[in-house]
Amino acid sequence: MIRSVGQVAIPSKELDASIAFYRDVLGVPFLFRAGELAFFQCGEVRLMLTAEGGAGASSIVYYRVEDVRAAYDALKAKDAPLVDEPHLIARLPDREVWMFFLKDPSGNTLGVMAEPRL
């Protein structure tokens, strides 16, 4: 079911400063900003900076699947601790970004994502 790591979320206390650091200091290619989120392409993995960097914030690994609804249904059938249902995150010119979240046994949040082409 899982194909690869598609995205890693990195909490940021100061989003503008973090964007400048990843783009200008590290040289990671900047993709786009959507409100309080900023996206970069780091090889095959996308980095998402999020302004939700409060106390206790941690990174989230997003696993890529072909079909987000099928992955959700399969995990639900296995009684996985799901946090929400698949939902549309962004509609881009060539694709949509869909995801849902679940918890691992240690309480870490995991993301499952699919990007069907339009």
C-alpha positions as CSV (number, residue, x, y, z in Angstrom):
1,M,0.0,0.0,0.0
2,I,2.7,2.5,1.0
3,R,4.9,3.6,-2.1
4,S,7.3,6.0,-0.6
5,V,7.8,9.0,1.7
6,G,6.1,11.9,-0.1
7,Q,6.4,14.7,2.4
8,V,7.8,15.7,5.7
9,A,6.2,18.5,7.8
10,I,8.5,20.7,9.7
11,P,7.1,23.1,12.4
12,S,8.3,26.7,12.2
13,K,8.0,29.4,14.9
14,E,8.7,32.1,12.3
15,L,7.6,31.0,8.8
16,D,9.2,33.8,6.8
17,A,12.6,33.3,8.5
18,S,12.3,29.5,7.9
19,I,11.4,30.0,4.2
20,A,14.4,32.2,3.8
21,F,16.6,29.7,5.5
22,Y,15.5,26.6,3.5
23,R,15.4,28.6,0.2
24,D,18.4,30.9,0.5
25,V,20.8,29.2,2.9
26,L,20.2,25.5,2.2
27,G,19.2,26.1,-1.4
28,V,16.2,23.8,-1.3
29,P,14.0,24.6,-4.3
30,F,10.9,26.6,-3.2
31,L,7.6,25.4,-4.8
32,F,4.8,27.6,-3.4
33,R,3.3,29.1,-0.3
34,A,-0.3,28.5,0.8
35,G,-1.3,30.6,3.7
36,E,0.7,29.5,6.7
37,L,2.3,26.6,4.8
38,A,5.4,26.7,2.5
39,F,6.5,23.9,0.2
40,F,9.9,22.9,-1.1
41,Q,11.1,20.0,-3.3
42,C,14.0,18.1,-1.8
43,G,14.8,15.3,-4.3
44,E,11.8,13.0,-4.4
45,V,10.5,14.2,-1.0
46,R,8.6,17.4,-0.4
47,L,9.2,19.5,2.7
48,M,6.3,21.4,4.1
49,L,7.0,24.2,6.6
50,T,4.1,24.9,8.9
51,A,3.6,27.9,11.1
52,E,2.1,25.6,13.8
53,G,5.4,25.3,15.6
54,G,4.2,25.7,19.2
55,A,5.4,23.8,22.3
56,G,5.5,20.1,21.7
57,A,5.4,20.4,17.9
58,S,7.2,17.7,15.9
59,S,7.8,16.7,12.3
60,I,5.3,14.5,10.5
61,V,6.2,11.9,7.8
62,Y,3.7,11.7,5.0
63,Y,3.5,8.4,3.2
64,R,2.5,8.4,-0.5
65,V,-0.2,6.0,-1.8
66,E,-1.9,5.6,-5.2
67,D,-5.4,5.8,-3.9
68,V,-6.0,7.7,-0.7
69,R,-9.6,6.3,-0.2
70,A,-8.5,2.7,-0.7
71,A,-5.7,3.2,1.8
72,Y,-8.0,4.8,4.3
73,D,-10.5,1.9,3.9
74,A,-7.8,-0.7,4.3
75,L,-6.4,0.9,7.5
76,K,-9.9,1.4,8.9
77,A,-10.6,-2.3,8.3
78,K,-7.5,-3.1,10.4
79,D,-8.7,-0.8,13.2
80,A,-5.9,1.7,12.7
81,P,-6.2,4.7,15.0
82,L,-7.4,7.1,12.3
83,V,-7.6,10.8,13.2
84,D,-9.7,12.0,10.2
85,E,-11.0,11.0,6.8
86,P,-9.4,11.7,3.4
87,H,-9.8,15.4,2.5
88,L,-8.7,17.7,-0.2
89,I,-5.7,19.9,0.8
90,A,-5.0,21.7,-2.5
91,R,-6.2,21.8,-6.1
92,L,-3.1,22.6,-8.2
93,P,-3.1,23.2,-12.0
94,D,-2.1,19.6,-12.8
95,R,-3.2,17.6,-9.7
96,E,-5.0,17.5,-6.4
97,V,-3.5,16.8,-3.0
98,W,-5.5,14.5,-0.7
99,M,-4.6,13.2,2.7
100,F,-5.7,11.8,6.0
101,F,-3.9,11.2,9.3
102,L,-3.5,8.4,11.9
103,K,-1.4,7.7,15.0
104,D,1.2,5.1,15.5
105,P,1.4,3.1,18.8
106,S,3.6,5.9,20.4
107,G,1.1,8.6,19.6
108,N,3.1,10.0,16.7
109,T,1.0,11.5,13.9
110,L,1.5,10.0,10.4
111,G,0.1,11.4,7.2
112,V,-1.1,9.4,4.2
113,M,-1.2,11.3,0.9
114,A,-2.2,10.9,-2.7
115,E,-1.8,13.3,-5.6
116,P,-4.1,12.3,-8.4
117,R,-3.4,14.0,-11.7
118,L,-6.3,16.1,-13.3
